Amino acid sequence: MLTRYASLRIAQAEQATPTAARELEDVSYTLCVTMGTSSIHDAIAKADALLLTKGRTTAATAEPEDESGLPLAV
């Protein structure tokens, strides 16, 4: 949803269309509902934080790393 939101924002900035505006409104609403916020800025911040937390948890349990921070081949 974050990628779709960003793509629609770019599309609207380049050339505003009623279709893209409607889609942007729908994606914004869905992000707000999903994240439990009433502001799209708050929804994006919460979604970003969630992705960062999820990525750290997954990376921490995935594969051991060497001193360079790169995963070790097994």
mmCIF file of the N, C-alpha and C atoms, coordinates in Angstrom:
data_MODEL
# 
_entry.id   MODEL 
# 
loop_
_atom_site.group_PDB 
_atom_site.id 
_atom_site.type_symbol 
_atom_site.label_atom_id 
_atom_site.label_alt_id 
_atom_site.label_comp_id 
_atom_site.label_asym_id 
_atom_site.label_entity_id 
_atom_site.label_seq_id 
_atom_site.pdbx_PDB_ins_code 
_atom_site.Cartn_x 
_atom_site.Cartn_y 
_atom_site.Cartn_z 
_atom_site.occupancy 
_atom_site.B_iso_or_equiv 
_atom_site.pdbx_formal_charge 
_atom_site.auth_seq_id 
_atom_site.auth_comp_id 
_atom_site.auth_asym_id 
_atom_site.auth_atom_id 
_atom_site.pdbx_PDB_model_num 
ATOM 1   N N  . MET A 1 1  ? 0.818  -1.194  0.000   1.00 0.00 ? 1  MET A N  1 
ATOM 2   C CA . MET A 1 1  ? 0.000  0.000   0.000   1.00 0.00 ? 1  MET A CA 1 
ATOM 3   C C  . MET A 1 1  ? 0.862  1.257   0.000   1.00 0.00 ? 1  MET A C  1 
ATOM 4   N N  . LEU A 1 2  ? 2.000  1.198   0.700   1.00 0.00 ? 2  LEU A N  1 
ATOM 5   C CA . LEU A 1 2  ? 2.884  2.364   0.712   1.00 0.00 ? 2  LEU A CA 1 
ATOM 6   C C  . LEU A 1 2  ? 3.432  2.651   -0.678  1.00 0.00 ? 2  LEU A C  1 
ATOM 7   N N  . THR A 1 3  ? 3.793  1.611   -1.396  1.00 0.00 ? 3  THR A N  1 
ATOM 8   C CA . THR A 1 3  ? 4.299  1.788   -2.755  1.00 0.00 ? 3  THR A CA 1 
ATOM 9   C C  . THR A 1 3  ? 3.216  2.351   -3.662  1.00 0.00 ? 3  THR A C  1 
ATOM 10  N N  . ARG A 1 4  ? 2.021  1.840   -3.531  1.00 0.00 ? 4  ARG A N  1 
ATOM 11  C CA . ARG A 1 4  ? 0.905  2.335   -4.347  1.00 0.00 ? 4  ARG A CA 1 
ATOM 12  C C  . ARG A 1 4  ? 0.615  3.794   -4.020  1.00 0.00 ? 4  ARG A C  1 
ATOM 13  N N  . TYR A 1 5  ? 0.635  4.136   -2.744  1.00 0.00 ? 5  TYR A N  1 
ATOM 14  C CA . TYR A 1 5  ? 0.405  5.516   -2.323  1.00 0.00 ? 5  TYR A CA 1 
ATOM 15  C C  . TYR A 1 5  ? 1.461  6.441   -2.954  1.00 0.00 ? 5  TYR A C  1 
ATOM 16  N N  . ALA A 1 6  ? 2.721  6.045   -2.851  1.00 0.00 ? 6  ALA A N  1 
ATOM 17  C CA . ALA A 1 6  ? 3.808  6.868   -3.399  1.00 0.00 ? 6  ALA A CA 1 
ATOM 18  C C  . ALA A 1 6  ? 3.672  7.006   -4.920  1.00 0.00 ? 6  ALA A C  1 
ATOM 19  N N  . SER A 1 7  ? 3.350  5.916   -5.593  1.00 0.00 ? 7  SER A N  1 
ATOM 20  C CA . SER A 1 7  ? 3.193  5.962   -7.054  1.00 0.00 ? 7  SER A CA 1 
ATOM 21  C C  . SER A 1 7  ? 2.062  6.891   -7.467  1.00 0.00 ? 7  SER A C  1 
ATOM 22  N N  . LEU A 1 8  ? 0.964  6.835   -6.744  1.00 0.00 ? 8  LEU A N  1 
ATOM 23  C CA . LEU A 1 8  ? -0.169 7.706   -7.062  1.00 0.00 ? 8  LEU A CA 1 
ATOM 24  C C  . LEU A 1 8  ? 0.140  9.165   -6.766  1.00 0.00 ? 8  LEU A C  1 
ATOM 25  N N  . ARG A 1 9  ? 0.889  9.422   -5.706  1.00 0.00 ? 9  ARG A N  1 
ATOM 26  C CA . ARG A 1 9  ? 1.288  10.805  -5.400  1.00 0.00 ? 9  ARG A CA 1 
ATOM 27  C C  . ARG A 1 9  ? 2.161  11.358  -6.523  1.00 0.00 ? 9  ARG A C  1 
ATOM 28  N N  . ILE A 1 10 ? 3.067  10.559  -7.015  1.00 0.00 ? 10 ILE A N  1 
ATOM 29  C CA . ILE A 1 10 ? 3.935  10.974  -8.118  1.00 0.00 ? 10 ILE A CA 1 
ATOM 30  C C  . ILE A 1 10 ? 3.103  11.209  -9.376  1.00 0.00 ? 10 ILE A C  1 
ATOM 31  N N  . ALA A 1 11 ? 2.198  10.285  -9.670  1.00 0.00 ? 11 ALA A N  1 
ATOM 32  C CA . ALA A 1 11 ? 1.349  10.423  -10.854 1.00 0.00 ? 11 ALA A CA 1 
ATOM 33  C C  . ALA A 1 11 ? 0.514  11.699  -10.777 1.00 0.00 ? 11 ALA A C  1 
ATOM 34  N N  . GLN A 1 12 ? -0.019 11.997  -9.607  1.00 0.00 ? 12 GLN A N  1 
ATOM 35  C CA . GLN A 1 12 ? -0.821 13.205  -9.437  1.00 0.00 ? 12 GLN A CA 1 
ATOM 36  C C  . GLN A 1 12 ? 0.036  14.458  -9.588  1.00 0.00 ? 12 GLN A C  1 
ATOM 37  N N  . ALA A 1 13 ? 1.268  14.407  -9.125  1.00 0.00 ? 13 ALA A N  1 
ATOM 38  C CA . ALA A 1 13 ? 2.161  15.568  -9.240  1.00 0.00 ? 13 ALA A CA 1 
ATOM 39  C C  . ALA A 1 13 ? 2.542  15.815  -10.697 1.00 0.00 ? 13 ALA A C  1 
ATOM 40  N N  . GLU A 1 14 ? 2.724  14.737  -11.456 1.00 0.00 ? 14 GLU A N  1 
ATOM 41  C CA . GLU A 1 14 ? 3.098  14.865  -12.859 1.00 0.00 ? 14 GLU A CA 1 
ATOM 42  C C  . GLU A 1 14 ? 1.932  15.308  -13.727 1.00 0.00 ? 14 GLU A C  1 
ATOM 43  N N  . GLN A 1 15 ? 0.777  14.699  -13.503 1.00 0.00 ? 15 GLN A N  1 
ATOM 44  C CA . GLN A 1 15 ? -0.416 15.046  -14.284 1.00 0.00 ? 15 GLN A CA 1 
ATOM 45  C C  . GLN A 1 15 ? -1.644 14.584  -13.506 1.00 0.00 ? 15 GLN A C  1 
ATOM 46  N N  . ALA A 1 16 ? -2.329 15.530  -12.919 1.00 0.00 ? 16 ALA A N  1 
ATOM 47  C CA . ALA A 1 16 ? -3.510 15.211  -12.116 1.00 0.00 ? 16 ALA A CA 1 
ATOM 48  C C  . ALA A 1 16 ? -4.632 14.677  -13.000 1.00 0.00 ? 16 ALA A C  1 
ATOM 49  N N  . THR A 1 17 ? -5.190 13.542  -12.580 1.00 0.00 ? 17 THR A N  1 
ATOM 50  C CA . THR A 1 17 ? -6.341 12.976  -13.273 1.00 0.00 ? 17 THR A CA 1 
ATOM 51  C C  . THR A 1 17 ? -7.383 12.586  -12.223 1.00 0.00 ? 17 THR A C  1 
ATOM 52  N N  . PRO A 1 18 ? -8.644 12.615  -12.587 1.00 0.00 ? 18 PRO A N  1 
ATOM 53  C CA . PRO A 1 18 ? -9.685 12.215  -11.640 1.00 0.00 ? 18 PRO A CA 1 
ATOM 54  C C  . PRO A 1 18 ? -9.539 10.761  -11.176 1.00 0.00 ? 18 PRO A C  1 
ATOM 55  N N  . THR A 1 19 ? -9.120 9.894   -12.072 1.00 0.00 ? 19 THR A N  1 
ATOM 56  C CA . THR A 1 19 ? -8.960 8.485   -11.714 1.00 0.00 ? 19 THR A CA 1 
ATOM 57  C C  . THR A 1 19 ? -7.864 8.302   -10.677 1.00 0.00 ? 19 THR A C  1 
ATOM 58  N N  . ALA A 1 20 ? -6.709 8.905   -10.910 1.00 0.00 ? 20 ALA A N  1 
ATOM 59  C CA . ALA A 1 20 ? -5.602 8.800   -9.952  1.00 0.00 ? 20 ALA A CA 1 
ATOM 60  C C  . ALA A 1 20 ? -5.969 9.455   -8.629  1.00 0.00 ? 20 ALA A C  1 
ATOM 61  N N  . ALA A 1 21 ? -6.691 10.565  -8.678  1.00 0.00 ? 21 ALA A N  1 
ATOM 62  C CA . ALA A 1 21 ? -7.112 11.244  -7.451  1.00 0.00 ? 21 ALA A CA 1 
ATOM 63  C C  . ALA A 1 21 ? -8.024 10.342  -6.626  1.00 0.00 ? 21 ALA A C  1 
ATOM 64  N N  . ARG A 1 22 ? -8.945 9.659   -7.296  1.00 0.00 ? 22 ARG A N  1 
ATOM 65  C CA . ARG A 1 22 ? -9.861 8.750   -6.606  1.00 0.00 ? 22 ARG A CA 1 
ATOM 66  C C  . ARG A 1 22 ? -9.091 7.566   -6.014  1.00 0.00 ? 22 ARG A C  1 
ATOM 67  N N  . GLU A 1 23 ? -8.172 7.008   -6.791  1.00 0.00 ? 23 GLU A N  1 
ATOM 68  C CA . GLU A 1 23 ? -7.363 5.895   -6.294  1.00 0.00 ? 23 GLU A CA 1 
ATOM 69  C C  . GLU A 1 23 ? -6.502 6.332   -5.111  1.00 0.00 ? 23 GLU A C  1 
ATOM 70  N N  . LEU A 1 24 ? -5.934 7.532   -5.197  1.00 0.00 ? 24 LEU A N  1 
ATOM 71  C CA . LEU A 1 24 ? -5.116 8.055   -4.098  1.00 0.00 ? 24 LEU A CA 1 
ATOM 72  C C  . LEU A 1 24 ? -5.961 8.221   -2.839  1.00 0.00 ? 24 LEU A C  1 
ATOM 73  N N  . GLU A 1 25 ? -7.165 8.705   -3.006  1.00 0.00 ? 25 GLU A N  1 
ATOM 74  C CA . GLU A 1 25 ? -8.065 8.859   -1.864  1.00 0.00 ? 25 GLU A CA 1 
ATOM 75  C C  . GLU A 1 25 ? -8.389 7.495   -1.250  1.00 0.00 ? 25 GLU A C  1 
ATOM 76  N N  . ASP A 1 26 ? -8.646 6.496   -2.091  1.00 0.00 ? 26 ASP A N  1 
ATOM 77  C CA . ASP A 1 26 ? -8.950 5.147   -1.605  1.00 0.00 ? 26 ASP A CA 1 
ATOM 78  C C  . ASP A 1 26 ? -7.765 4.536   -0.862  1.00 0.00 ? 26 ASP A C  1 
ATOM 79  N N  . VAL A 1 27 ? -6.574 4.656   -1.432  1.00 0.00 ? 27 VAL A N  1 
ATOM 80  C CA . VAL A 1 27 ? -5.376 4.098   -0.797  1.00 0.00 ? 27 VAL A CA 1 
ATOM 81  C C  . VAL A 1 27 ? -5.083 4.829   0.510   1.00 0.00 ? 27 VAL A C  1 
ATOM 82  N N  . SER A 1 28 ? -5.253 6.137   0.516   1.00 0.00 ? 28 SER A N  1 
ATOM 83  C CA . SER A 1 28 ? -5.032 6.921   1.732   1.00 0.00 ? 28 SER A CA 1 
ATOM 84  C C  . SER A 1 28 ? -5.987 6.476   2.835   1.00 0.00 ? 28 SER A C  1 
ATOM 85  N N  . TYR A 1 29 ? -7.255 6.313   2.484   1.00 0.00 ? 29 TYR A N  1 
ATOM 86  C CA . TYR A 1 29 ? -8.254 5.872   3.452   1.00 0.00 ? 29 TYR A CA 1 
ATOM 87  C C  . TYR A 1 29 ? -7.893 4.481   3.996   1.00 0.00 ? 29 TYR A C  1 
ATOM 88  N N  . THR A 1 30 ? -7.533 3.576   3.100   1.00 0.00 ? 30 THR A N  1 
ATOM 89  C CA . THR A 1 30 ? -7.197 2.210   3.505   1.00 0.00 ? 30 THR A CA 1 
ATOM 90  C C  . THR A 1 30 ? -5.973 2.195   4.427   1.00 0.00 ? 30 THR A C  1 
ATOM 91  N N  . LEU A 1 31 ? -4.966 2.991   4.097   1.00 0.00 ? 31 LEU A N  1 
ATOM 92  C CA . LEU A 1 31 ? -3.788 3.073   4.964   1.00 0.00 ? 31 LEU A CA 1 
ATOM 93  C C  . LEU A 1 31 ? -4.167 3.584   6.348   1.00 0.00 ? 31 LEU A C  1 
ATOM 94  N N  . CYS A 1 32 ? -4.996 4.612   6.396   1.00 0.00 ? 32 CYS A N  1 
ATOM 95  C CA . CYS A 1 32 ? -5.417 5.177   7.689   1.00 0.00 ? 32 CYS A CA 1 
ATOM 96  C C  . CYS A 1 32 ? -6.184 4.143   8.516   1.00 0.00 ? 32 CYS A C  1 
ATOM 97  N N  . VAL A 1 33 ? -7.110 3.440   7.874   1.00 0.00 ? 33 VAL A N  1 
ATOM 98  C CA . VAL A 1 33 ? -7.897 2.431   8.590   1.00 0.00 ? 33 VAL A CA 1 
ATOM 99  C C  . VAL A 1 33 ? -6.993 1.300   9.065   1.00 0.00 ? 33 VAL A C  1 
ATOM 100 N N  . THR A 1 34 ? -6.118 0.837   8.189   1.00 0.00 ? 34 THR A N  1 
ATOM 101 C CA . THR A 1 34 ? -5.218 -0.268  8.527   1.00 0.00 ? 34 THR A CA 1 
ATOM 102 C C  . THR A 1 34 ? -4.299 0.080   9.692   1.00 0.00 ? 34 THR A C  1 
ATOM 103 N N  . MET A 1 35 ? -3.810 1.307   9.699   1.00 0.00 ? 35 MET A N  1 
ATOM 104 C CA . MET A 1 35 ? -2.878 1.730   10.740  1.00 0.00 ? 35 MET A CA 1 
ATOM 105 C C  . MET A 1 35 ? -3.577 2.338   11.960  1.00 0.00 ? 35 MET A C  1 
ATOM 106 N N  . GLY A 1 36 ? -4.893 2.493   11.882  1.00 0.00 ? 36 GLY A N  1 
ATOM 107 C CA . GLY A 1 36 ? -5.647 3.024   13.018  1.00 0.00 ? 36 GLY A CA 1 
ATOM 108 C C  . GLY A 1 36 ? -5.405 4.501   13.256  1.00 0.00 ? 36 GLY A C  1 
ATOM 109 N N  . THR A 1 37 ? -5.265 5.263   12.182  1.00 0.00 ? 37 THR A N  1 
ATOM 110 C CA . THR A 1 37 ? -5.020 6.701   12.302  1.00 0.00 ? 37 THR A CA 1 
ATOM 111 C C  . THR A 1 37 ? -6.062 7.472   11.508  1.00 0.00 ? 37 THR A C  1 
ATOM 112 N N  . SER A 1 38 ? -6.114 8.771   11.731  1.00 0.00 ? 38 SER A N  1 
ATOM 113 C CA . SER A 1 38 ? -7.020 9.615   10.950  1.00 0.00 ? 38 SER A CA 1 
ATOM 114 C C  . SER A 1 38 ? -6.244 10.526  10.005  1.00 0.00 ? 38 SER A C  1 
ATOM 115 N N  . SER A 1 39 ? -4.925 10.453  10.062  1.00 0.00 ? 39 SER A N  1 
ATOM 116 C CA . SER A 1 39 ? -4.058 11.287  9.226   1.00 0.00 ? 39 SER A CA 1 
ATOM 117 C C  . SER A 1 39 ? -3.189 10.391  8.351   1.00 0.00 ? 39 SER A C  1 
ATOM 118 N N  . ILE A 1 40 ? -3.104 10.707  7.069   1.00 0.00 ? 40 ILE A N  1 
ATOM 119 C CA . ILE A 1 40 ? -2.276 9.908   6.171   1.00 0.00 ? 40 ILE A CA 1 
ATOM 120 C C  . ILE A 1 40 ? -0.797 9.984   6.573   1.00 0.00 ? 40 ILE A C  1 
ATOM 121 N N  . HIS A 1 41 ? -0.374 11.126  7.083   1.00 0.00 ? 41 HIS A N  1 
ATOM 122 C CA . HIS A 1 41 ? 1.024  11.260  7.520   1.00 0.00 ? 41 HIS A CA 1 
ATOM 123 C C  . HIS A 1 41 ? 1.303  10.333  8.704   1.00 0.00 ? 41 HIS A C  1 
ATOM 124 N N  . ASP A 1 42 ? 0.363  10.252  9.637   1.00 0.00 ? 42 ASP A N  1 
ATOM 125 C CA . ASP A 1 42 ? 0.525  9.340   10.771  1.00 0.00 ? 42 ASP A CA 1 
ATOM 126 C C  . ASP A 1 42 ? 0.486  7.880   10.301  1.00 0.00 ? 42 ASP A C  1 
ATOM 127 N N  . ALA A 1 43 ? -0.389 7.588   9.350   1.00 0.00 ? 43 ALA A N  1 
ATOM 128 C CA . ALA A 1 43 ? -0.496 6.221   8.832   1.00 0.00 ? 43 ALA A CA 1 
ATOM 129 C C  . ALA A 1 43 ? 0.796  5.785   8.155   1.00 0.00 ? 43 ALA A C  1 
ATOM 130 N N  . ILE A 1 44 ? 1.383  6.670   7.374   1.00 0.00 ? 44 ILE A N  1 
ATOM 131 C CA . ILE A 1 44 ? 2.643  6.351   6.699   1.00 0.00 ? 44 ILE A CA 1 
ATOM 132 C C  . ILE A 1 44 ? 3.754  6.139   7.723   1.00 0.00 ? 44 ILE A C  1 
ATOM 133 N N  . ALA A 1 45 ? 3.815  6.999   8.726   1.00 0.00 ? 45 ALA A N  1 
ATOM 134 C CA . ALA A 1 45 ? 4.841  6.860   9.767   1.00 0.00 ? 45 ALA A CA 1 
ATOM 135 C C  . ALA A 1 45 ? 4.691  5.530   10.504  1.00 0.00 ? 45 ALA A C  1 
ATOM 136 N N  . LYS A 1 46 ? 3.460  5.160   10.849  1.00 0.00 ? 46 LYS A N  1 
ATOM 137 C CA . LYS A 1 46 ? 3.236  3.891   11.547  1.00 0.00 ? 46 LYS A CA 1 
ATOM 138 C C  . LYS A 1 46 ? 3.569  2.702   10.652  1.00 0.00 ? 46 LYS A C  1 
ATOM 139 N N  . ALA A 1 47 ? 3.194  2.778   9.387   1.00 0.00 ? 47 ALA A N  1 
ATOM 140 C CA . ALA A 1 47 ? 3.492  1.681   8.458   1.00 0.00 ? 47 ALA A CA 1 
ATOM 141 C C  . ALA A 1 47 ? 4.999  1.536   8.258   1.00 0.00 ? 47 ALA A C  1 
ATOM 142 N N  . ASP A 1 48 ? 5.693  2.656   8.119   1.00 0.00 ? 48 ASP A N  1 
ATOM 143 C CA . ASP A 1 48 ? 7.161  2.614   7.984   1.00 0.00 ? 48 ASP A CA 1 
ATOM 144 C C  . ASP A 1 48 ? 7.795  1.997   9.224   1.00 0.00 ? 48 ASP A C  1 
ATOM 145 N N  . ALA A 1 49 ? 7.341  2.410   10.393  1.00 0.00 ? 49 ALA A N  1 
ATOM 146 C CA . ALA A 1 49 ? 7.884  1.873   11.646  1.00 0.00 ? 49 ALA A CA 1 
ATOM 147 C C  . ALA A 1 49 ? 7.615  0.369   11.746  1.00 0.00 ? 49 ALA A C  1 
ATOM 148 N N  . LEU A 1 50 ? 6.432  -0.041  11.342  1.00 0.00 ? 50 LEU A N  1 
ATOM 149 C CA . LEU A 1 50 ? 6.090  -1.457  11.372  1.00 0.00 ? 50 LEU A CA 1 
ATOM 150 C C  . LEU A 1 50 ? 6.989  -2.260  10.431  1.00 0.00 ? 50 LEU A C  1 
ATOM 151 N N  . LEU A 1 51 ? 7.222  -1.733  9.242   1.00 0.00 ? 51 LEU A N  1 
ATOM 152 C CA . LEU A 1 51 ? 8.094  -2.423  8.293   1.00 0.00 ? 51 LEU A CA 1 
ATOM 153 C C  . LEU A 1 51 ? 9.524  -2.504  8.800   1.00 0.00 ? 51 LEU A C  1 
ATOM 154 N N  . LEU A 1 52 ? 10.006 -1.428  9.405   1.00 0.00 ? 52 LEU A N  1 
ATOM 155 C CA . LEU A 1 52 ? 11.365 -1.449  9.952   1.00 0.00 ? 52 LEU A CA 1 
ATOM 156 C C  . LEU A 1 52 ? 11.484 -2.466  11.075  1.00 0.00 ? 52 LEU A C  1 
ATOM 157 N N  . THR A 1 53 ? 10.513 -2.510  11.944  1.00 0.00 ? 53 THR A N  1 
ATOM 158 C CA . THR A 1 53 ? 10.526 -3.460  13.059  1.00 0.00 ? 53 THR A CA 1 
ATOM 159 C C  . THR A 1 53 ? 10.447 -4.884  12.539  1.00 0.00 ? 53 THR A C  1 
ATOM 160 N N  . LYS A 1 54 ? 9.565  -5.126  11.594  1.00 0.00 ? 54 LYS A N  1 
ATOM 161 C CA . LYS A 1 54 ? 9.401  -6.456  11.018  1.00 0.00 ? 54 LYS A CA 1 
ATOM 162 C C  . LYS A 1 54 ? 10.683 -6.884  10.316  1.00 0.00 ? 54 LYS A C  1 
ATOM 163 N N  . GLY A 1 55 ? 11.321 -5.971  9.583   1.00 0.00 ? 55 GLY A N  1 
ATOM 164 C CA . GLY A 1 55 ? 12.562 -6.288  8.885   1.00 0.00 ? 55 GLY A CA 1 
ATOM 165 C C  . GLY A 1 55 ? 13.687 -6.637  9.828   1.00 0.00 ? 55 GLY A C  1 
ATOM 166 N N  . ARG A 1 56 ? 13.776 -5.922  10.932  1.00 0.00 ? 56 ARG A N  1 
ATOM 167 C CA . ARG A 1 56 ? 14.823 -6.209  11.922  1.00 0.00 ? 56 ARG A CA 1 
ATOM 168 C C  . ARG A 1 56 ? 14.596 -7.562  12.562  1.00 0.00 ? 56 ARG A C  1 
ATOM 169 N N  . THR A 1 57 ? 13.352 -7.887  12.890  1.00 0.00 ? 57 THR A N  1 
ATOM 170 C CA . THR A 1 57 ? 13.038 -9.168  13.509  1.00 0.00 ? 57 THR A CA 1 
ATOM 171 C C  . THR A 1 57 ? 13.366 -10.305 12.557  1.00 0.00 ? 57 THR A C  1 
ATOM 172 N N  . THR A 1 58 ? 12.980 -10.179 11.306  1.00 0.00 ? 58 THR A N  1 
ATOM 173 C CA . THR A 1 58 ? 13.247 -11.211 10.306  1.00 0.00 ? 58 THR A CA 1 
ATOM 174 C C  . THR A 1 58 ? 14.741 -11.354 10.064  1.00 0.00 ? 58 THR A C  1 
ATOM 175 N N  . ALA A 1 59 ? 15.439 -10.240 9.933   1.00 0.00 ? 59 ALA A N  1 
ATOM 176 C CA . ALA A 1 59 ? 16.880 -10.285 9.682   1.00 0.00 ? 59 ALA A CA 1 
ATOM 177 C C  . ALA A 1 59 ? 17.620 -10.882 10.871  1.00 0.00 ? 59 ALA A C  1 
ATOM 178 N N  . ALA A 1 60 ? 17.174 -10.591 12.070  1.00 0.00 ? 60 ALA A N  1 
ATOM 179 C CA . ALA A 1 60 ? 17.853 -11.080 13.268  1.00 0.00 ? 60 ALA A CA 1 
ATOM 180 C C  . ALA A 1 60 ? 17.712 -12.589 13.403  1.00 0.00 ? 60 ALA A C  1 
ATOM 181 N N  . THR A 1 61 ? 16.626 -13.151 12.901  1.00 0.00 ? 61 THR A N  1 
ATOM 182 C CA . THR A 1 61 ? 16.418 -14.587 13.045  1.00 0.00 ? 61 THR A CA 1 
ATOM 183 C C  . THR A 1 61 ? 16.762 -15.359 11.778  1.00 0.00 ? 61 THR A C  1 
ATOM 184 N N  . ALA A 1 62 ? 17.152 -14.675 10.722  1.00 0.00 ? 62 ALA A N  1 
ATOM 185 C CA . ALA A 1 62 ? 17.376 -15.332 9.441   1.00 0.00 ? 62 ALA A CA 1 
ATOM 186 C C  . ALA A 1 62 ? 18.664 -16.140 9.426   1.00 0.00 ? 62 ALA A C  1 
ATOM 187 N N  . GLU A 1 63 ? 19.774 -15.502 9.187   1.00 0.00 ? 63 GLU A N  1 
ATOM 188 C CA . GLU A 1 63 ? 21.047 -16.195 9.043   1.00 0.00 ? 63 GLU A CA 1 
ATOM 189 C C  . GLU A 1 63 ? 22.102 -15.513 9.897   1.00 0.00 ? 63 GLU A C  1 
ATOM 190 N N  . PRO A 1 64 ? 23.070 -16.265 10.396  1.00 0.00 ? 64 PRO A N  1 
ATOM 191 C CA . PRO A 1 64 ? 24.161 -15.636 11.122  1.00 0.00 ? 64 PRO A CA 1 
ATOM 192 C C  . PRO A 1 64 ? 24.951 -14.707 10.210  1.00 0.00 ? 64 PRO A C  1 
ATOM 193 N N  . GLU A 1 65 ? 25.560 -13.686 10.788  1.00 0.00 ? 65 GLU A N  1 
ATOM 194 C CA . GLU A 1 65 ? 26.342 -12.731 10.015  1.00 0.00 ? 65 GLU A CA 1 
ATOM 195 C C  . GLU A 1 65 ? 27.783 -12.738 10.491  1.00 0.00 ? 65 GLU A C  1 
ATOM 196 N N  . ASP A 1 66 ? 28.700 -12.367 9.579   1.00 0.00 ? 66 ASP A N  1 
ATOM 197 C CA . ASP A 1 66 ? 30.084 -12.211 9.987   1.00 0.00 ? 66 ASP A CA 1 
ATOM 198 C C  . ASP A 1 66 ? 30.315 -10.761 10.421  1.00 0.00 ? 66 ASP A C  1 
ATOM 199 N N  . GLU A 1 67 ? 31.559 -10.393 10.667  1.00 0.00 ? 67 GLU A N  1 
ATOM 200 C CA . GLU A 1 67 ? 31.875 -9.055  11.171  1.00 0.00 ? 67 GLU A CA 1 
ATOM 201 C C  . GLU A 1 67 ? 31.465 -7.942  10.208  1.00 0.00 ? 67 GLU A C  1 
ATOM 202 N N  . SER A 1 68 ? 31.368 -8.251  8.918   1.00 0.00 ? 68 SER A N  1 
ATOM 203 C CA . SER A 1 68 ? 31.017 -7.226  7.935   1.00 0.00 ? 68 SER A CA 1 
ATOM 204 C C  . SER A 1 68 ? 29.528 -6.930  7.939   1.00 0.00 ? 68 SER A C  1 
ATOM 205 N N  . GLY A 1 69 ? 28.733 -7.758  8.648   1.00 0.00 ? 69 GLY A N  1 
ATOM 206 C CA . GLY A 1 69 ? 27.297 -7.572  8.665   1.00 0.00 ? 69 GLY A CA 1 
ATOM 207 C C  . GLY A 1 69 ? 26.588 -8.327  7.546   1.00 0.00 ? 69 GLY A C  1 
ATOM 208 N N  . LEU A 1 70 ? 27.352 -9.047  6.738   1.00 0.00 ? 70 LEU A N  1 
ATOM 209 C CA . LEU A 1 70 ? 26.769 -9.806  5.635   1.00 0.00 ? 70 LEU A CA 1 
ATOM 210 C C  . LEU A 1 70 ? 26.409 -11.209 6.101   1.00 0.00 ? 70 LEU A C  1 
ATOM 211 N N  . PRO A 1 71 ? 25.329 -11.776 5.581   1.00 0.00 ? 71 PRO A N  1 
ATOM 212 C CA . PRO A 1 71 ? 24.968 -13.142 5.971   1.00 0.00 ? 71 PRO A CA 1 
ATOM 213 C C  . PRO A 1 71 ? 26.064 -14.131 5.572   1.00 0.00 ? 71 PRO A C  1 
ATOM 214 N N  . LEU A 1 72 ? 26.273 -15.130 6.397   1.00 0.00 ? 72 LEU A N  1 
ATOM 215 C CA . LEU A 1 72 ? 27.246 -16.169 6.097   1.00 0.00 ? 72 LEU A CA 1 
ATOM 216 C C  . LEU A 1 72 ? 26.601 -17.228 5.226   1.00 0.00 ? 72 LEU A C  1 
ATOM 217 N N  . ALA A 1 73 ? 27.334 -17.704 4.264   1.00 0.00 ? 73 ALA A N  1 
ATOM 218 C CA . ALA A 1 73 ? 26.850 -18.796 3.413   1.00 0.00 ? 73 ALA A CA 1 
ATOM 219 C C  . ALA A 1 73 ? 26.944 -20.087 4.198   1.00 0.00 ? 73 ALA A C  1 
ATOM 220 N N  . VAL A 1 74 ? 25.917 -20.893 4.114   1.00 0.00 ? 74 VAL A N  1 
ATOM 221 C CA . VAL A 1 74 ? 25.904 -22.148 4.868   1.00 0.00 ? 74 VAL A CA 1 
ATOM 222 C C  . VAL A 1 74 ? 26.001 -23.303 3.920   1.00 0.00 ? 74 VAL A C  1 
# 
